[in-house]
Amino acid sequence: MVILDIVIFYTYLGIVAASLIIGCVRYKNLSENHYKNIVWLLLIILMIEIYSRYCIIIQKSNNAWSINIYLLIEFTIISFIYYRSFQIKTAQRLLAGSYLLSIAFGICNFFLVQKISEFNSYNFILFSLLIVFYILEFIRQSLIADKFSFKHDALFWFSIGGLLFFTGNIIVIGFISEWIKISMKLASDLYLINRFLNIIYYFLVGIGLFLDNKSSKLSYEQ
């Protein structure tokens, strides 16, 4: 199991790195300016994963605080991307309102409930549910507009990967502390699902960044 976990982790890390390289190469040519935030998100997650591994293996220390900070950053970046992508003002206002309330809850959770030194599962569940809502709303608006080239849009691939990742991990990661209480082996087995979801998510993100094409989208819309 240890060897399998190492192989899966470094496969996942390699896919994130490859997707980041693709994003950097295509950075200036992405079809929408706010899609560039996907590349920054990849850079941040790569740095966090490397730092977390360093804390666990070298320092033998708790790295939960860095994961908790990342959750806030990730939620902020993803919220901004979908805010800019929504075409309906009401949806934008709902997103902005839900974002502000969620961030306020997340910060309070740091200091009053779960603490920053332990994994903030409440934040993860709340942020994941909202991101799933943003994704579904984005897809709904795109289908209604009927002027959208899914194949050549990075956010479409990002959304499909995100839908799988956040939906699956609400149960797997959001309730990881409960799984640990039941059985450490069960928790470890379930955590492997998280790794596979990570691989699928960032693989699709890489595909989206590679296929994203402004000219193809424009010709489709015309």
C-alpha positions in Angstrom: 0.0 0.0 0.0 2.9 2.4 0.8 4.5 1.8 -2.6 1.2 2.2 -4.3 0.5 5.5 -2.5 4.0 6.8 -3.5 3.4 5.9 -7.2 0.0 7.4 -7.3 1.1 10.6 -5.5 4.1 11.2 -7.9 1.9 10.4 -10.9 -0.6 13.0 -9.6 2.3 15.5 -9.0 3.7 14.8 -12.5 0.3 15.5 -14.1 -0.1 18.8 -12.2 3.5 19.8 -13.3 2.7 18.8 -16.9 -0.5 20.8 -16.9 1.3 23.8 -15.4 3.9 23.6 -18.2 1.1 23.5 -20.8 -0.6 26.4 -19.1 2.7 28.4 -19.1 3.3 27.7 -22.8 -0.2 28.7 -23.8 -0.6 31.5 -21.1 -0.8 34.4 -23.5 -3.0 32.6 -26.0 -5.8 31.5 -23.7 -9.2 32.5 -25.0 -10.2 34.5 -21.9 -7.9 36.6 -19.6 -9.5 35.1 -16.4 -8.6 31.6 -17.6 -5.0 32.5 -16.8 -5.9 32.1 -13.1 -6.2 28.4 -13.7 -2.4 28.4 -14.4 -1.7 30.3 -11.2 -3.9 27.8 -9.3 -1.8 24.9 -10.7 1.4 26.7 -9.6 0.0 27.2 -6.1 -1.2 23.6 -5.7 2.2 22.3 -6.9 4.0 24.4 -4.3 1.6 23.3 -1.5 1.9 19.6 -2.3 5.7 19.8 -2.4 5.8 21.8 0.9 3.3 19.4 2.5 5.5 16.4 1.5 8.5 18.2 2.9 6.7 18.7 6.2 5.6 15.1 6.5 8.8 13.4 5.4 11.6 15.7 6.5 10.2 17.9 9.3 7.7 15.3 10.6 5.4 18.2 11.4 1.8 19.2 11.0 1.1 20.8 7.7 -2.7 21.2 8.1 -2.4 25.0 8.4 -1.0 25.3 4.8 -3.8 23.1 3.4 -6.4 25.3 5.2 -4.8 28.5 3.8 -4.8 26.8 0.3 -8.5 26.0 0.6 -9.3 29.7 1.0 -7.0 30.7 -1.9 -8.4 27.9 -4.2 -12.0 28.9 -3.4 -11.2 32.6 -4.1 -9.5 31.9 -7.4 -12.3 29.5 -8.6 -15.0 31.9 -7.5 -13.4 34.7 -9.4 -13.1 32.6 -12.6 -16.8 31.6 -12.6 -17.8 35.2 -11.6 -16.1 36.5 -14.7 -17.6 33.6 -16.8 -21.2 34.0 -15.7 -23.3 35.9 -18.3 -26.3 36.5 -16.0 -26.0 39.4 -13.5 -28.2 37.7 -10.9 -25.9 34.6 -10.9 -22.9 36.9 -10.5 -24.5 38.6 -7.5 -25.4 35.3 -5.9 -21.9 34.0 -6.4 -20.4 37.2 -4.9 -22.7 37.0 -1.9 -22.1 33.3 -1.3 -18.4 33.9 -1.6 -18.2 36.7 1.0 -20.4 34.7 3.5 -18.3 31.6 3.0 -15.0 33.3 3.4 -16.3 35.0 6.6 -17.4 31.5 7.9 -14.1 30.0 6.9 -12.1 32.6 8.8 -14.3 32.2 11.9 -13.8 28.5 11.6 -10.0 29.0 11.8 -10.2 30.7 15.2 -13.4 29.5 16.9 -14.3 26.0 15.8 -11.8 23.7 14.1 -8.7 25.8 14.4 -6.1 26.5 11.8 -3.8 23.7 13.1 -6.2 21.0 12.1 -7.8 20.1 8.8 -10.9 22.4 8.3 -13.4 19.8 7.0 -16.3 22.2 7.4 -14.6 24.7 5.1 -13.9 22.0 2.6 -17.4 20.7 2.5 -18.9 24.2 2.2 -16.5 25.4 -0.5 -16.9 22.2 -2.4 -20.7 22.4 -2.4 -20.5 26.0 -3.7 -18.0 25.2 -6.4 -20.2 22.3 -7.6 -23.1 24.9 -7.8 -20.9 27.3 -9.7 -19.9 24.6 -12.2 -23.5 23.5 -12.8 -24.6 27.1 -13.3 -21.8 27.7 -15.7 -22.8 24.7 -17.8 -26.5 25.7 -17.6 -25.8 29.2 -18.9 -23.5 27.8 -21.6 -26.1 25.4 -22.9 -28.8 28.1 -22.8 -26.6 30.5 -24.8 -26.1 27.7 -27.5 -23.0 29.6 -28.6 -20.3 27.7 -26.9 -17.5 25.5 -28.2 -17.0 23.1 -25.4 -14.0 21.3 -27.0 -12.0 24.5 -27.3 -12.8 26.0 -24.0 -10.4 25.5 -21.0 -13.1 26.2 -18.5 -15.3 23.4 -19.8 -12.6 20.8 -19.2 -11.8 22.5 -15.8 -15.5 22.3 -14.9 -15.9 18.6 -15.8 -12.8 17.7 -13.8 -13.9 19.9 -10.9 -17.4 18.4 -10.9 -15.9 14.9 -10.4 -13.3 16.0 -7.9 -15.4 18.1 -5.6 -18.5 15.9 -5.7 -16.5 12.8 -4.9 -14.3 14.4 -2.2 -17.2 15.9 -0.3 -17.7 12.5 1.2 -14.1 11.2 1.0 -12.2 14.2 2.3 -15.0 16.2 3.9 -15.6 13.4 6.4 -12.1 12.0 6.6 -11.9 12.5 10.4 -15.1 10.4 10.8 -13.5 7.6 8.6 -10.4 7.7 10.8 -12.5 7.2 13.9 -14.1 4.1 12.3 -11.0 2.6 10.9 -7.5 4.0 9.9 -7.4 1.4 7.1 -10.8 2.5 5.8 -9.6 6.1 5.9 -6.4 5.2 4.0 -8.3 3.2 1.3 -10.8 6.1 0.9 -7.9 8.6 0.6 -6.6 6.7 -2.4 -9.9 7.7 -4.1 -8.9 11.3 -3.5 -5.6 10.7 -5.3 -7.4 9.2 -8.3 -9.8 12.0 -8.4 -6.9 14.4 -8.3 -5.3 12.7 -11.3 -8.5 12.8 -13.3 -9.1 16.5 -12.4 -5.7 17.8 -13.3 -5.4 15.6 -16.4 -8.6 17.2 -17.7 -7.4 20.6 -16.7 -4.2 20.0 -18.8 -6.3 18.9 -21.8 -8.4 22.0 -21.5 -5.4 24.3 -21.4 -3.9 22.5 -24.4 -7.1 22.6 -26.5 -8.3 26.1 -25.5 -8.5 28.1 -28.7 -9.8 31.6 -29.1 -10.2 31.5 -32.9 -12.1 28.3 -32.8 -14.5 29.7 -30.1 -15.0 32.9 -32.2 -15.8 30.9 -35.4 -18.2 28.7 -33.5 -20.0 31.8 -32.1 -20.3 33.4 -35.5 
